[in-house]
Amino acid sequence: MSNPSDRYAQRGVSSSKSEVHAVVDKLDRGVFPGAFCKIGADILTGNPDKCNIIHSDGSGTKSTLAYLHYKETGDPTGFRKTAQDSLVMNIDDLLCVGAINGILISSTVNRNARAIPGEALGQLISGTEDFLATMRDYGVGVHSGGGETADVGDLTGTVTVDSCAVVVMDRKDVVDNANIKPGLAIVGLASAGQATYETFENSGIGSNGLTSARHDLLSPYYLEKYPETVDPTTDKQYLYCGPYKMTDMLPDSDMTVGDAIMSPTRTYAPIIKQLLCEDRDSIYGMVHCSGGGQTKCIRFGTGVHHIKDNFLPIPPIFKAIQKASGTSSEEMFRVYNMGHRMEIFCEPEAAAGIIAKSEAFGIPAQIIGRTEATQKTDGQNHVTIVHDGETLEYVLNY
């Protein structure tokens, strides 16, 4: 089996996006350069006490899984999950800078109209509106600002779903990850299970690493039947080379493989809203473990050694991906959330209260690690992960 990193590259995926960061990091970093998201001056209202955030993200290739489900079953409701994926990838990034109100979201759907008919499009739109309404029921001020549906059959064989969020917030309310320092506890909030505000069990998969997860888990059956779901220039050895059909049961789980990889990205918005209202003074930073997985934190704080050595149980979906693909533990922790997708950097004495509030929403949480002073002579941040007898070291590679 080829090197997993080579497998990602052959599928047109960069797990580190080092070439992207090398360019973006040279640009203006905004008024809070150490924050999780870029934050600019208040151009929209001109208030020096406020700031603007414009944030874009999407569901990635999760939409392809909804398409496969639709074609296999005739059920278009899987696209509602794709809508949630796109929204949460924006909302939960914004949570990490303290934005919980006044969020306006616009969505963009690029589809091949032959593949994605009106009933599927309707599920994407209604799924968006219903999810936002649920968040407002929990006190999170997020609203729909409309969107765009483009028929671009020359660009996609199926559909892509993306969103853009804008918010004006008080500068005094910003959570600035520049404040992450040695001596803090890292509380991880679980990505799997069922929260009180969710209507079904979640596998924990999120929306990162899905190109490889789909091809490494699903069988050649899908390549033969749905060639429109792949890049025809990719070597076939890297396409749908897994052992499962979507209807097969995921090992060590009550979920099918299809339900597991289609699980919508969990939002932590109701929990974070409560924490920001009640525990703000104890919180020094937050990290949404999306692109970069468990190494995402390496970019935040100055002179910090992030140590993670007490992980929540690894969900079955990640074990299945690793077994099917032969991916190393080092790469798994770099790509996937591996069981928790939100991290709270807090005073150690505040951790117990934060954990209790998360668990009140049905989401397990625990101290998964801590911050210490960097051990690098150049003062750079680095990450150490200790799990299942392995010690994994990560440094910035650009």
C-alpha positions in Angstrom: 0.0 0.0 0.0 1.3 3.4 -0.9 2.2 6.1 1.6 -1.0 7.7 2.9 0.3 11.2 2.4 0.9 10.3 -1.3 -2.6 8.9 -1.4 -4.0 12.2 -0.3 -1.9 14.1 -2.9 -3.0 11.7 -5.7 -6.6 12.6 -4.9 -5.9 16.3 -5.1 -5.8 16.9 -1.4 -3.2 18.6 0.8 -3.5 17.5 4.4 -1.3 20.4 5.7 -2.2 23.1 3.1 1.3 24.4 3.8 1.5 26.1 0.4 -1.8 28.0 1.2 -0.5 29.1 4.7 2.8 30.1 3.2 0.9 32.7 1.1 -1.9 33.7 3.5 0.5 34.2 6.4 2.1 37.1 4.5 -1.1 39.0 4.2 -2.5 41.5 6.7 -3.7 39.4 9.8 -6.2 42.0 10.9 -6.8 43.8 14.2 -6.4 40.6 16.3 -3.6 38.8 14.4 -3.5 35.9 16.9 -7.3 35.1 16.8 -8.7 31.9 15.3 -10.4 33.8 12.5 -9.2 37.0 10.7 -10.9 40.0 12.3 -10.9 43.3 10.6 -11.7 46.9 11.6 -15.3 47.9 11.5 -15.7 48.9 7.8 -19.4 48.2 7.8 -20.5 50.7 10.5 -17.3 52.7 11.1 -17.4 52.2 14.9 -13.8 52.1 16.4 -15.1 50.0 19.3 -16.4 47.2 16.9 -14.8 44.9 14.4 -15.9 42.9 11.4 -15.6 39.2 10.6 -16.3 37.7 7.2 -15.8 34.0 7.1 -16.2 31.4 4.3 -16.2 27.6 4.4 -18.2 24.7 3.2 -19.2 21.0 3.4 -16.3 19.8 1.2 -16.9 16.4 -0.4 -19.6 15.5 2.2 -22.0 16.6 -0.5 -20.8 13.6 -2.7 -21.9 11.2 0.1 -25.4 12.8 0.2 -25.5 12.3 -3.6 -24.5 8.6 -3.4 -27.2 8.1 -0.7 -29.8 9.9 -2.9 -28.9 7.8 -6.0 -29.0 4.6 -4.1 -32.2 5.1 -2.1 -34.1 7.9 -3.8 -34.2 9.7 -0.5 -33.1 13.4 -0.8 -33.1 14.1 2.9 -29.4 13.4 3.2 -28.8 16.8 1.7 -30.1 18.4 4.9 -27.0 17.0 6.6 -24.8 18.6 3.9 -26.5 21.9 4.6 -25.6 21.6 8.3 -22.0 20.7 7.4 -21.6 23.9 5.5 -23.2 26.1 8.2 -21.3 24.6 11.1 -17.9 24.8 9.5 -18.5 28.6 9.5 -20.5 29.0 12.8 -18.1 26.9 14.9 -15.0 28.8 13.6 -16.8 32.0 14.6 -17.5 30.6 18.1 -13.7 30.5 18.6 -13.5 34.3 18.5 -16.6 34.7 20.7 -19.2 35.5 18.0 -22.5 34.1 19.1 -25.0 36.8 18.0 -25.7 38.9 15.0 -24.3 36.3 12.5 -25.7 36.6 9.0 -25.1 33.7 6.6 -25.3 33.4 2.9 -25.1 30.0 1.2 -23.9 29.1 -2.3 -24.9 25.9 -4.1 -23.0 24.9 -7.2 -24.8 22.0 -8.9 -25.0 19.9 -12.0 -28.7 20.3 -12.7 -28.9 16.8 -14.3 -27.7 15.2 -11.2 -29.2 17.4 -8.5 -32.9 18.0 -9.2 -35.3 20.3 -7.4 -36.2 17.9 -4.7 -32.6 17.6 -3.6 -32.1 21.4 -3.9 -35.2 21.9 -1.8 -33.7 19.8 1.0 -30.5 21.8 1.0 -32.5 25.1 1.4 -35.0 23.9 3.9 -32.2 22.1 5.9 -30.4 25.4 6.1 -33.4 27.3 7.4 -34.4 24.6 9.9 -30.9 24.3 11.3 -30.6 28.1 11.8 -34.0 28.2 13.5 -32.9 25.5 15.9 -29.8 27.4 16.8 -31.9 30.5 17.5 -34.1 28.4 19.8 -30.9 27.8 21.8 -30.1 31.5 21.9 -27.5 31.6 19.2 -28.2 34.7 17.0 -27.6 33.3 13.5 -29.8 34.2 10.5 -30.1 33.5 6.8 -29.1 36.2 4.4 -30.2 34.3 1.3 -27.7 32.8 -1.2 -26.9 31.7 -4.7 -27.7 28.6 -6.7 -25.5 28.2 -9.8 -25.9 25.5 -12.4 -22.3 24.8 -13.4 -22.3 21.3 -15.0 -19.0 21.9 -16.6 -17.4 22.4 -13.2 -19.0 19.7 -11.1 -20.6 16.3 -11.8 -22.7 16.6 -8.7 -22.9 19.5 -6.2 -20.9 21.6 -3.8 -22.3 23.5 -0.8 -20.5 26.5 0.7 -21.5 29.4 3.0 -20.2 32.8 3.9 -20.9 34.4 7.3 -20.5 38.1 8.4 -20.8 39.5 11.9 -20.2 42.9 13.5 -19.1 42.5 17.2 -17.7 44.5 20.0 -13.9 44.3 20.2 -14.2 43.8 24.0 -16.0 40.6 23.4 -13.4 39.0 21.1 -11.8 35.8 22.3 -8.2 36.2 21.2 -6.1 33.0 20.9 -3.0 35.2 21.2 -3.7 34.8 24.9 -3.1 31.1 24.9 -0.1 30.6 27.2 1.7 27.9 29.2 -0.1 26.7 32.3 -3.5 26.2 30.8 -5.8 23.1 30.8 -7.1 22.0 27.4 -10.7 20.7 27.7 -11.9 18.7 24.7 -15.6 18.4 23.8 -16.6 15.1 22.2 -17.5 14.9 18.5 -19.4 11.6 18.7 -22.6 10.6 20.4 -25.9 12.5 20.6 -26.3 15.9 22.2 -29.6 17.1 23.7 -30.1 19.4 20.7 -29.4 16.6 18.1 -32.1 14.2 16.8 -29.8 11.3 16.0 -26.4 9.7 16.9 -23.3 11.3 15.4 -20.3 9.3 14.4 -18.0 12.3 15.0 -16.6 12.5 11.5 -17.0 16.2 10.9 -16.2 17.6 7.4 -12.4 17.1 7.2 -10.6 14.3 5.5 -13.8 13.1 3.7 -12.2 12.7 0.3 -9.8 10.0 1.7 -12.4 8.6 4.1 -14.9 8.1 1.2 -12.4 6.4 -1.1 -10.7 4.3 1.6 -13.9 3.0 3.1 -16.2 2.6 0.1 -15.9 -0.2 -2.4 -15.2 -0.1 -6.2 -19.0 -0.6 -6.7 -19.4 3.2 -6.4 -16.7 4.0 -9.0 -18.3 1.7 -11.5 -21.9 3.0 -10.9 -21.2 6.7 -10.2 -18.1 7.8 -12.2 -19.4 11.4 -12.0 -18.3 11.5 -8.3 -14.6 11.3 -9.1 -11.9 13.2 -10.9 -11.4 11.1 -14.1 -7.7 12.1 -14.2 -7.0 10.4 -10.8 -5.4 6.9 -11.0 -8.1 4.3 -10.3 -6.0 2.6 -7.6 -6.8 5.6 -5.4 -10.6 5.7 -6.1 -13.2 3.8 -4.0 -10.7 1.2 -2.9 -12.3 0.3 0.4 -14.1 -2.8 1.7 -17.6 -1.4 2.4 -20.9 -0.5 0.9 -22.8 2.3 2.6 -25.4 -0.2 3.9 -22.8 -2.3 5.7 -22.5 -2.0 9.4 -19.6 0.0 10.7 -17.4 -2.3 12.9 -17.9 -1.8 16.7 -20.9 0.5 16.0 -24.7 0.5 15.7 -24.4 2.7 12.7 -24.1 1.8 9.0 -21.0 3.0 7.2 -23.2 5.4 5.2 -24.8 6.9 8.3 -21.4 7.2 9.9 -19.6 9.1 7.1 -22.7 11.2 6.4 -23.1 12.3 10.0 -23.4 16.1 9.9 -20.7 18.2 11.5 -21.7 18.8 15.1 -22.1 22.3 16.3 -21.0 23.3 19.8 -22.9 26.7 19.6 -25.4 26.1 22.5 -22.5 25.1 24.8 -20.2 27.8 23.8 -22.9 30.4 24.2 -23.4 29.4 27.8 -19.6 29.2 28.5 -19.1 32.7 27.1 -21.9 34.0 29.3 -20.8 32.3 32.5 -17.1 31.5 32.2 -15.6 34.1 29.9 -12.9 35.3 32.3 -11.5 31.8 32.7 -11.3 31.1 28.9 -8.0 32.1 27.1 -8.8 30.6 23.7 -10.7 28.1 21.7 -9.8 25.9 18.8 -12.1 24.2 16.3 -10.2 21.1 15.3 -11.2 21.2 11.7 -8.5 21.4 9.0 -5.3 20.1 10.7 -7.2 17.9 13.1 -5.4 17.6 16.5 -2.5 19.8 15.2 -4.7 22.8 14.6 -3.7 24.4 17.9 -0.1 24.7 16.9 -0.8 28.0 15.2 -2.1 29.7 18.4 -0.3 31.3 21.3 3.4 32.2 21.4 6.1 30.0 22.7 3.6 27.2 23.6 4.1 23.5 23.8 0.6 21.9 23.3 0.6 18.5 25.1 -2.4 16.1 24.5 -2.1 12.9 26.4 -5.6 12.1 27.7 -7.9 11.6 24.7 -11.6 10.8 24.8 -12.3 7.3 23.3 -11.5 7.2 19.6 -14.8 6.8 17.7 -15.2 3.6 15.5 -15.3 5.7 12.3 -11.7 6.7 12.7 -10.6 3.2 13.6 -12.3 1.9 10.5 -10.6 4.6 8.3 -7.2 3.8 9.7 -7.6 0.0 9.3 -8.9 0.2 5.7 -6.3 2.8 4.5 -3.2 1.8 6.5 -2.8 5.5 7.5 -0.3 6.1 10.2 -1.4 7.5 13.6 0.7 10.6 12.9 -1.4 11.3 9.8 -4.7 10.4 11.4 -4.3 12.9 14.2 -3.1 15.5 11.7 -6.2 15.1 9.5 -9.1 14.0 11.7 -10.5 15.2 15.0 -10.1 11.7 16.5 -12.9 12.1 19.0 -13.1 15.8 20.0 -13.6 18.7 17.7 -13.7 21.7 20.1 -11.0 22.7 22.5 -11.3 25.2 25.4 -8.0 26.6 26.8 -8.8 27.6 30.3 -7.5 28.0 33.9 -7.1 24.5 35.3 -9.5 25.3 38.2 -12.3 26.2 35.7 -12.1 22.9 33.8 -14.5 21.0 36.0 -17.3 23.5 35.6 -16.8 23.7 31.8 -16.9 19.9 31.6 -20.1 19.8 33.6 -21.8 22.3 31.4 -20.9 20.3 28.3 -22.1 17.1 29.8 -25.4 18.7 30.6 -25.9 19.0 26.9 -25.2 15.3 26.5 -21.6 15.9 25.2 -18.8 14.1 27.0 -15.8 16.3 27.8 -12.6 16.0 29.8 -9.2 17.6 30.2 -7.3 16.1 27.2 -4.1 17.9 27.7 -2.3 21.1 28.8 0.0 23.9 27.7 3.6 24.2 28.7 6.5 26.5 27.6 8.0 25.6 24.3 11.0 23.3 24.2 12.2 24.6 20.9 15.3 26.8 20.9 13.7 29.1 18.3 10.7 29.7 20.5 8.3 28.1 18.0 5.0 26.4 19.1 4.9 22.6 18.8 2.5 19.8 19.6 3.0 16.4 21.4 0.3 13.8 21.2 0.6 10.7 23.4 -1.9 7.9 22.6 -2.0 4.1 22.8 1.7 3.8 23.4 2.8 6.2 20.7 4.3 9.7 21.1 3.8 11.9 18.1 5.6 15.2 17.6 4.5 18.0 15.3 6.1 21.3 14.3 5.2 24.0 11.9 6.6 23.0 8.5 6.5 26.3 6.7 
